[in-house]
Amino acid sequence: EMQQSNNNDNFFYKKHVQSSAKTTKKKMSGKGKEGRGEKKSTTASAKAGLQFPVGRIGRYLRQGKYATRMGAGAPVYLAAVLEYLCAEILELAGNAARDNKKSRIVPRHITLAVKNDEELNKLLGGVTIASGGVLPNIHAVLLPKKSSK
């Protein structure tokens, strides 16, 4: 019995010394297994491949009490739709700014973009854009008559 406990102690000692020797060994580069810190958290927006904040939109949906329960995909879908609409408007507004030889998009360019696009005009028909102005339009009756000679 004494012999067996001595073997157990010896076994523990060997195992402990070998493992501690492994841990004291320094690696040359990289974190390896020793310097394992916490993993950098991936946002829901990054997982979905979006720029718009999926987490914040989800929070707003929950706080708004629109429904008692909400699916996990709902904020992702809404964020994707909003991002697409913004990208579409910004693309057209950028074109309007470029047409006016400007490098900065102002509310006027957004108005021109929305009003000149049939679908966006229908979607945002009742929306007033501050400092947007109106589309340039002169009624045909008001134009000077062409004199025929």
C-alpha positions as CSV (number, residue, x, y, z in Angstrom):
1,E,0.0,0.0,0.0
2,M,2.8,2.4,0.8
3,Q,4.5,1.6,-2.5
4,Q,1.4,2.4,-4.4
5,S,0.9,5.8,-2.7
6,N,4.5,6.6,-3.4
7,N,3.9,5.8,-7.1
8,N,0.9,8.0,-7.2
9,D,2.9,10.9,-5.6
10,N,5.7,10.3,-8.1
11,F,3.2,10.2,-11.0
12,F,1.6,13.4,-9.8
13,Y,5.0,15.0,-9.4
14,K,6.2,14.0,-12.9
15,K,3.0,15.2,-14.5
16,H,3.0,18.5,-12.6
17,V,6.7,19.2,-13.3
18,Q,6.2,18.4,-17.0
19,S,3.1,20.6,-17.4
20,S,4.7,23.5,-15.5
21,A,7.8,23.2,-17.7
22,K,5.5,23.5,-20.8
23,T,3.8,26.6,-19.5
24,T,7.0,28.4,-18.7
25,K,8.2,28.0,-22.3
26,K,7.9,31.3,-24.1
27,K,6.6,31.5,-27.7
28,M,8.3,33.8,-30.1
29,S,5.3,35.5,-31.7
30,G,1.6,35.6,-31.6
31,K,-0.7,35.0,-28.6
32,G,-0.9,31.2,-29.1
33,K,-2.7,29.3,-26.4
34,E,-1.3,31.2,-23.4
35,G,-2.3,34.8,-24.1
36,R,-5.9,34.0,-25.1
37,G,-7.9,37.1,-24.3
38,E,-11.6,37.6,-24.8
39,K,-12.7,37.3,-28.4
40,K,-13.7,40.5,-30.0
41,S,-17.5,40.5,-30.1
42,T,-19.1,40.5,-33.6
43,T,-22.1,42.8,-34.0
44,A,-25.4,41.6,-35.4
45,S,-24.9,44.2,-38.2
46,A,-21.5,42.7,-39.1
47,K,-23.0,39.1,-39.1
48,A,-25.8,40.3,-41.5
49,G,-23.3,42.3,-43.6
50,L,-25.1,45.6,-43.0
51,Q,-24.1,49.1,-42.0
52,F,-27.3,50.0,-40.2
53,P,-27.5,49.1,-36.5
54,V,-29.5,45.8,-36.2
55,G,-29.2,45.8,-32.4
56,R,-30.5,49.4,-32.0
57,I,-33.4,48.8,-34.4
58,G,-34.3,45.6,-32.5
59,R,-34.2,47.6,-29.2
60,Y,-36.5,50.3,-30.8
61,L,-38.9,47.6,-32.0
62,R,-39.1,46.0,-28.5
63,Q,-39.5,49.4,-26.7
64,G,-42.2,50.5,-29.1
65,K,-44.5,47.7,-28.0
66,Y,-45.5,46.9,-31.6
67,A,-46.0,43.3,-30.7
68,T,-45.7,41.1,-27.6
69,R,-43.2,38.9,-29.4
70,M,-40.6,39.5,-32.1
71,G,-38.7,37.2,-34.3
72,A,-34.9,37.3,-34.4
73,G,-34.9,38.1,-38.1
74,A,-37.2,41.1,-37.8
75,P,-34.7,43.8,-36.9
76,V,-32.2,42.4,-39.5
77,Y,-34.8,42.6,-42.2
78,L,-35.9,46.1,-41.2
79,A,-32.3,47.3,-41.1
80,A,-31.7,45.8,-44.5
81,V,-34.7,47.6,-46.0
82,L,-33.8,50.9,-44.4
83,E,-30.2,50.6,-45.6
84,Y,-31.3,49.8,-49.1
85,L,-33.7,52.8,-49.2
86,C,-31.0,55.1,-47.9
87,A,-28.4,53.8,-50.4
88,E,-30.9,54.4,-53.3
89,I,-31.7,57.9,-52.2
90,L,-28.1,58.8,-51.6
91,E,-27.1,57.4,-55.0
92,L,-29.7,59.6,-56.8
93,A,-28.9,62.6,-54.6
94,G,-25.2,62.2,-55.4
95,N,-26.0,62.2,-59.1
96,A,-28.1,65.3,-58.7
97,A,-25.2,67.0,-56.8
98,R,-22.8,66.0,-59.5
99,D,-25.1,67.4,-62.2
100,N,-25.1,70.7,-60.4
101,K,-21.2,70.6,-60.2
102,K,-21.3,70.2,-56.4
103,S,-19.3,67.8,-54.3
104,R,-21.6,68.0,-51.2
105,I,-25.2,66.6,-51.0
106,V,-27.6,69.2,-49.6
107,P,-31.4,68.9,-49.0
108,R,-32.1,70.4,-52.4
109,H,-30.3,67.4,-54.1
110,I,-32.3,64.9,-52.0
111,T,-35.6,66.6,-53.1
112,L,-34.6,66.6,-56.7
113,A,-33.6,62.9,-56.5
114,V,-36.9,61.9,-54.8
115,K,-39.2,63.9,-57.0
116,N,-37.5,62.8,-60.3
117,D,-37.7,59.1,-59.3
118,E,-41.2,57.7,-59.9
119,E,-41.2,55.0,-57.2
120,L,-39.5,57.1,-54.5
121,N,-41.8,60.0,-55.3
122,K,-44.8,57.7,-54.7
123,L,-43.3,56.4,-51.4
124,L,-42.3,59.8,-50.1
125,G,-45.2,61.7,-51.7
126,G,-46.4,63.2,-48.4
127,V,-43.0,64.0,-47.0
128,T,-41.7,67.5,-46.8
129,I,-37.9,67.9,-46.9
130,A,-36.7,71.1,-45.1
131,S,-34.9,73.5,-47.4
132,G,-35.7,71.2,-50.3
133,G,-37.4,73.6,-52.6
134,V,-39.6,72.4,-55.5
135,L,-39.0,70.9,-59.0
136,P,-38.4,73.6,-61.6
137,N,-41.6,73.6,-63.7
138,I,-43.3,76.3,-65.8
139,H,-46.8,75.6,-67.0
140,A,-47.1,75.5,-70.8
141,V,-49.8,78.3,-70.8
142,L,-47.4,80.7,-69.2
143,L,-44.6,80.2,-71.7
144,P,-44.3,82.9,-74.5
145,K,-46.0,82.0,-77.7
146,K,-43.8,81.2,-80.7
147,S,-44.4,83.8,-83.4
148,S,-44.9,82.1,-86.8
149,K,-43.8,84.2,-89.8
